[in-house]
């Protein structure tokens, strides 16, 4: 089943990104070094970097049942961040989230991640997983609140381009099976 282009939760609207979202994404979170500290992609240096991401996201939506979602406040329509499903096979996908600084600590990550957990089985996913840097305690907390089970520590697994350059970092691996 193809995922819907728009989802709603009690406080949020999650919607498939569009090219015209580039400036807002860049300004709200993709260009912020603190926001992107623990993500696996480099901070965007220009709106063109954000457009490149949006082109990639569109390709993912065309190839798989779902892809990236932008997260907006239902009250006012402010862009808060993004989440989504990144398919590796028709039955296995990764999820994650990133939010603008002024959206931190308000439960938006938990609410949007729960929407991805609810959507995953409807899109045919049998295993949904996420990783987070071992030092990112708030992300671990969100994953556990949403029912993800910590499986292991993956040593020297992931390069975080917005942290100090060099060796891959240890990450915590979490998963849900449906």
C-alpha positions as CSV (number, residue, x, y, z in Angstrom):
1,X,0.0,0.0,0.0
2,X,1.2,3.5,-0.8
3,X,1.5,5.8,2.2
4,X,-0.7,8.9,2.3
5,X,0.8,12.2,1.2
6,X,-0.6,13.7,4.4
7,X,-1.1,12.4,7.9
8,X,-2.6,14.1,10.9
9,X,-2.0,13.6,14.6
10,X,-3.6,15.5,17.5
11,X,-1.2,18.5,17.1
12,X,0.7,17.9,13.9
13,X,0.2,17.6,10.1
14,X,2.8,15.4,8.4
15,X,3.1,16.0,4.7
16,X,5.1,14.8,1.7
17,X,7.7,17.5,0.9
18,X,7.5,19.7,-2.1
19,X,10.3,21.6,-3.9
20,X,8.7,24.9,-2.8
21,X,9.5,23.9,0.8
22,X,13.2,24.3,0.3
23,X,13.6,27.8,1.7
24,X,11.6,27.0,4.9
25,X,13.5,23.7,5.5
26,X,16.8,25.4,5.1
27,X,15.9,28.3,7.4
28,X,14.1,26.3,10.1
29,X,16.5,23.3,10.6
30,X,18.7,22.1,7.8
31,X,21.2,25.0,8.1
32,X,21.4,24.9,11.9
33,X,24.6,23.2,13.1
34,X,23.2,22.5,16.6
35,X,20.0,20.9,15.1
36,X,22.0,18.7,12.7
37,X,24.7,17.7,15.1
38,X,23.5,14.1,15.4
39,X,22.1,13.5,11.9
40,X,23.8,11.4,9.3
41,X,23.8,14.1,6.6
42,X,25.9,17.3,6.4
43,X,24.4,20.6,7.5
44,X,23.0,22.4,4.5
45,X,25.3,25.3,3.4
46,X,22.8,26.6,0.8
47,X,19.2,26.3,-0.3
48,X,20.6,24.3,-3.2
49,X,21.6,21.6,-0.8
50,X,18.1,21.5,0.5
51,X,16.7,21.3,-3.1
52,X,19.1,18.3,-3.7
53,X,17.5,16.6,-0.6
54,X,14.0,17.3,-1.9
55,X,14.9,15.8,-5.3
56,X,16.2,12.7,-3.5
57,X,13.0,12.6,-1.3
58,X,10.8,12.7,-4.4
59,X,12.7,9.8,-5.9
60,X,12.2,7.8,-2.8
61,X,8.4,8.5,-2.8
62,X,8.3,7.3,-6.5
63,X,10.2,4.1,-5.8
64,X,8.8,3.1,-2.4
65,X,5.4,3.1,-0.6
66,X,6.5,6.3,1.4
67,X,9.4,8.5,2.2
68,X,10.2,11.7,4.0
69,X,7.5,13.7,5.7
70,X,7.6,17.4,6.8
71,X,6.1,18.0,10.2
72,X,3.9,21.1,10.7
73,X,2.0,22.5,13.6
74,X,-1.8,22.1,13.2
75,X,-2.2,25.3,15.1
76,X,-0.6,27.9,12.8
77,X,1.1,25.7,10.2
78,X,4.6,26.3,11.3
79,X,7.2,24.0,9.9
80,X,8.7,22.1,12.9
81,X,10.9,19.5,11.4
82,X,10.8,16.2,9.5
83,X,10.5,12.5,9.9
84,X,9.8,9.6,7.5
85,X,10.4,6.1,6.4
86,X,13.5,5.1,4.5
87,X,13.0,1.8,2.8
88,X,15.9,-0.7,2.4
89,X,13.7,-3.6,1.2
90,X,9.9,-3.8,0.8
91,X,9.7,-5.2,4.3
92,X,12.5,-3.2,6.2
93,X,12.8,0.5,6.7
94,X,14.6,3.0,8.9
95,X,13.0,6.0,10.6
96,X,14.3,9.1,12.3
97,X,13.4,12.7,12.9
98,X,14.9,16.2,13.1
99,X,13.3,19.3,14.6
100,X,14.0,23.0,14.7
101,X,15.4,24.2,18.0
102,X,12.3,26.0,19.1
103,X,10.3,22.7,18.7
104,X,12.5,20.8,21.1
105,X,11.1,19.5,24.3
106,X,7.4,19.7,23.3
107,X,6.8,16.1,22.4
108,X,6.7,16.6,18.7
109,X,9.4,14.0,18.0
110,X,7.4,11.4,20.0
111,X,4.1,12.3,18.3
112,X,5.6,12.2,14.8
113,X,7.5,9.0,15.4
114,X,4.3,7.3,16.7
115,X,2.7,8.3,13.3
116,X,5.6,6.5,11.5
117,X,5.2,3.5,13.7
118,X,1.5,3.4,12.9
119,X,2.1,3.9,9.2
120,X,4.9,1.3,8.9
121,X,2.8,-1.9,8.9
122,X,0.2,-0.4,6.5
123,X,3.1,0.1,4.0
124,X,4.2,-3.5,4.3
125,X,7.1,-3.0,6.8
126,X,7.8,-5.9,9.0
127,X,10.9,-4.4,10.7
128,X,11.3,-0.7,11.5
129,X,14.5,0.4,13.0
130,X,16.4,3.5,14.1
131,X,19.9,4.3,15.2
132,X,21.1,7.1,17.4
133,X,24.4,8.4,18.6
134,X,25.3,6.9,22.0
135,X,25.5,10.4,23.5
136,X,22.0,11.5,22.2
137,X,20.0,10.6,25.3
138,X,16.9,12.6,24.3
139,X,16.6,10.6,21.1
140,X,17.0,7.3,22.9
141,X,14.2,8.4,25.2
142,X,11.9,9.2,22.3
143,X,12.5,5.8,20.7
144,X,11.9,4.0,23.9
145,X,8.7,5.9,24.6
146,X,7.4,4.8,21.1
147,X,8.0,1.1,21.9
148,X,11.3,0.6,20.1
149,X,13.5,-2.0,21.8
150,X,17.3,-1.4,22.1
151,X,19.0,-4.3,20.4
152,X,22.7,-3.5,20.7
153,X,25.4,-0.9,20.5
154,X,26.9,-0.9,17.0
155,X,30.6,0.0,17.4
156,X,32.3,2.4,15.0
157,X,29.1,2.2,12.8
158,X,28.1,5.7,11.6
159,X,29.9,8.8,10.5
160,X,28.2,12.0,11.8
161,X,29.5,14.7,9.5
162,X,28.5,17.5,11.8
163,X,30.5,16.3,14.7
164,X,34.2,16.3,14.9
165,X,35.5,14.7,11.6
166,X,37.2,11.4,11.8
167,X,36.2,7.9,12.9
168,X,32.7,6.5,12.7
169,X,30.9,6.7,16.0
170,X,29.1,4.1,18.2
171,X,25.3,4.1,17.8
172,X,22.5,2.5,19.7
173,X,20.4,0.3,17.5
174,X,16.6,0.1,18.1
175,X,13.9,-1.8,16.3
176,X,10.2,-2.8,16.2
177,X,8.9,-5.9,14.4
178,X,5.3,-6.1,13.1
